[in-house]
């Protein structure tokens, strides 16, 4: 299991272009919806920045960036080609995000452990895992990563799939674990899994932001009740 100083550290090779990003009105609207749910999770303290807990900020969210006519539509079946916007590294301490706190990941190579991105901030250290989730199914449009001690500890009792405790976050091995769980567990139906080797970490996904946010809020409420 990683030590607190491992939290929030980018474990992949990153090729990042530092510049401002400009979005269409449609993308801005989607980011507003995404940030609504991120704020709710921030208020629940499953996204945040408590150095006494992990030594770094924690939690991140992302969404697919797939406008008609974009290059992604011609490479839909190619792994590593799902373009997505993800919160910048160490932004967990900020309650209300704007578009300038996001990075655009436009390529990722799982075997080579490399990510290509652009934007005013470098992407979250969980970008590789988010990319692996988007590769699972084209219907997956949003991915949320949270830290919840209560839900993480109750994962088995809620029949939430759990990744191997030997596999660390943000690595090619974690990406492989995501694929394994999707093929050999109830992950396609549950749409959430617990990271066995990433203390308190869980990842959920879905077609729309409200689906993922509501799923996590429901599980967090159940975990709070069961822990009493």
C-alpha positions in Angstrom: 0.0 0.0 0.0 1.4 3.5 -0.8 2.7 5.7 2.0 1.1 9.2 2.4 4.0 10.8 0.5 3.0 8.6 -2.5 -0.4 10.3 -2.8 -0.8 12.8 -5.6 2.5 11.9 -7.2 2.4 11.5 -11.0 3.8 8.0 -11.7 3.7 8.1 -15.5 5.9 9.9 -18.0 4.1 13.2 -18.9 4.5 15.3 -22.1 2.5 18.4 -21.3 2.0 21.6 -23.3 1.4 24.5 -20.9 -1.1 27.0 -22.4 -4.7 28.1 -21.9 -7.5 26.0 -23.3 -10.6 27.5 -25.1 -13.9 25.6 -25.1 -17.1 25.7 -27.0 -20.3 26.7 -25.2 -21.4 23.1 -25.1 -18.2 22.0 -23.4 -18.5 24.9 -20.9 -22.1 23.7 -20.0 -20.8 20.2 -19.5 -18.0 21.4 -17.3 -20.6 23.4 -15.2 -22.6 20.2 -14.6 -19.4 18.3 -13.8 -18.3 21.0 -11.3 -21.8 20.9 -9.6 -21.2 17.3 -8.7 -17.6 17.8 -7.9 -18.6 20.5 -5.4 -21.1 18.1 -3.7 -18.4 15.6 -3.3 -16.0 18.3 -2.0 -18.7 19.2 0.6 -18.8 15.5 1.6 -15.0 15.6 2.1 -14.3 12.8 -0.4 -12.5 15.3 -2.6 -10.3 17.7 -0.7 -6.9 18.5 0.8 -6.2 17.2 4.3 -2.4 16.8 4.6 -2.8 14.9 7.9 -4.6 12.2 6.0 -2.6 11.6 2.9 0.1 14.3 2.8 -1.5 15.7 -0.4 -4.8 16.7 -2.0 -7.1 13.9 -3.1 -9.9 13.2 -5.5 -10.4 14.1 -9.1 -13.1 14.1 -11.9 -13.0 13.9 -15.6 -15.3 13.9 -18.7 -14.9 12.8 -22.3 -14.1 15.5 -24.8 -15.8 14.2 -27.9 -17.4 16.8 -30.2 -18.7 15.6 -33.6 -15.9 15.9 -36.2 -13.1 15.6 -33.7 -10.2 13.3 -34.4 -11.4 11.0 -31.6 -14.4 9.9 -33.7 -12.1 8.4 -36.3 -10.1 6.5 -33.7 -12.9 5.4 -31.4 -11.7 1.7 -31.2 -8.0 2.5 -30.7 -6.9 2.3 -27.0 -5.4 5.4 -25.7 -7.3 7.7 -28.0 -10.2 8.8 -25.8 -9.7 12.5 -25.3 -10.9 13.8 -22.0 -10.8 16.8 -19.6 -9.5 16.1 -16.1 -9.0 18.2 -13.0 -5.4 19.4 -12.7 -3.0 17.8 -10.3 -3.5 18.9 -6.6 -6.7 20.9 -7.2 -8.5 19.1 -4.4 -8.2 22.1 -2.1 -10.3 24.3 -4.3 -14.0 24.2 -3.8 -15.3 25.8 -6.9 -13.4 25.1 -10.1 -13.5 26.9 -13.4 -12.4 25.6 -16.8 -8.9 26.9 -16.2 -8.3 24.2 -13.5 -8.7 21.4 -16.1 -6.1 19.7 -18.4 -6.9 18.1 -21.7 -5.5 14.6 -22.1 -5.4 13.8 -25.8 -3.3 10.6 -25.8 -2.1 8.0 -23.3 -0.1 4.8 -23.9 -0.7 2.3 -21.1 2.1 -0.1 -22.0 4.6 2.7 -22.2 3.2 4.4 -19.1 3.0 7.8 -20.8 0.4 10.6 -21.1 0.2 13.5 -23.5 -1.8 16.6 -22.3 -2.2 20.3 -22.6 -3.6 23.1 -20.5 -2.7 25.6 -17.8 -2.2 22.8 -15.3 -0.7 19.3 -15.5 -3.4 16.6 -15.3 -4.2 14.6 -12.2 -1.9 11.7 -11.2 -4.9 9.4 -11.8 -5.1 10.3 -15.5 -3.9 6.8 -16.6 -6.6 5.1 -14.6 -9.3 7.5 -16.0 -8.0 6.7 -19.5 -8.3 3.0 -18.8 -11.9 3.4 -17.7 -12.8 5.3 -20.9 -11.2 2.5 -23.0 -13.7 0.0 -21.5 -16.8 1.2 -23.2 -17.7 4.2 -25.4 -20.8 4.8 -23.2 -18.5 5.8 -20.3 -18.4 9.6 -20.5 -17.6 10.6 -16.9 -15.2 9.2 -14.3 -15.0 10.3 -10.6 -12.3 9.3 -8.2 -12.9 9.9 -4.5 -11.4 9.1 -1.1 -13.8 7.8 1.5 -12.5 5.7 4.5 -16.1 4.5 5.4 -17.0 3.4 1.9 -13.6 1.9 1.2 -13.8 -0.2 4.3 -17.4 -1.3 3.5 -16.8 -2.1 -0.2 -16.9 -5.9 0.3 -20.2 -5.7 2.3 -21.7 -3.6 -0.5 -20.4 -6.1 -3.1 -18.3 -3.4 -4.7 -15.5 -4.9 -6.8 -12.0 -4.4 -5.3 -8.8 -4.2 -7.2 -5.7 -6.1 -6.0 -4.0 -4.6 -2.9 -0.6 -5.1 -4.6 -1.5 -2.7 -7.4 -0.8 1.1 -6.9 -2.8 4.0 -8.4 -1.8 5.8 -11.6 0.2 2.8 -13.0 -0.1 0.5 -16.0 -0.9 -2.3 -13.6 -3.9 -0.3 -12.2 -5.1 0.2 -15.8 -4.8 -3.5 -16.3 -6.8 -4.1 -13.1 -9.6 -1.9 -14.3 -9.9 -4.0 -17.5 -9.8 -7.2 -15.5 -12.5 -6.1 -13.1 -14.7 -5.0 -16.0 -14.4 -8.4 -17.6 -14.5 -10.7 -14.6 -16.5 -8.9 -11.9 -19.8 -7.0 -11.5 -18.1 -3.8 -12.4 -20.1 -3.2 -15.6 -23.3 -3.3 -13.5 -22.0 -1.7 -10.4 -20.1 1.1 -12.2 -17.9 1.6 -9.1 -14.8 -0.2 -7.7 -12.6 0.1 -4.7 -8.8 0.5 -5.1 -7.4 -2.2 -2.8 -3.9 -0.8 -3.0 -4.9 2.9 -2.8 -6.0 3.7 0.7 -9.6 5.0 0.8 -9.7 5.3 -3.0 -12.7 4.5 -5.1 -13.5 5.1 -8.8 -17.0 5.4 -10.4 -18.1 6.0 -14.0 -21.2 6.5 -16.1 -22.8 8.1 -19.1 -23.7 11.5 -17.5 -22.3 13.4 -14.6 -25.5 13.1 -12.6 -25.4 9.3 -12.9 -21.9 9.1 -11.4 -22.5 11.7 -8.8 -25.8 10.2 -7.6 -24.3 6.8 -7.5 -21.5 8.0 -5.2 -23.8 10.1 -3.0 -26.0 7.0 -2.5 -23.1 4.8 -1.5 -21.7 7.4 0.8 -25.0 7.7 2.6 -25.2 3.9 3.0 -21.6 3.8 4.3 -22.3 6.5 6.8 -25.4 4.6 8.1 -23.5 1.2 8.3 -20.6 2.7 10.2 -22.8 4.0 13.1 
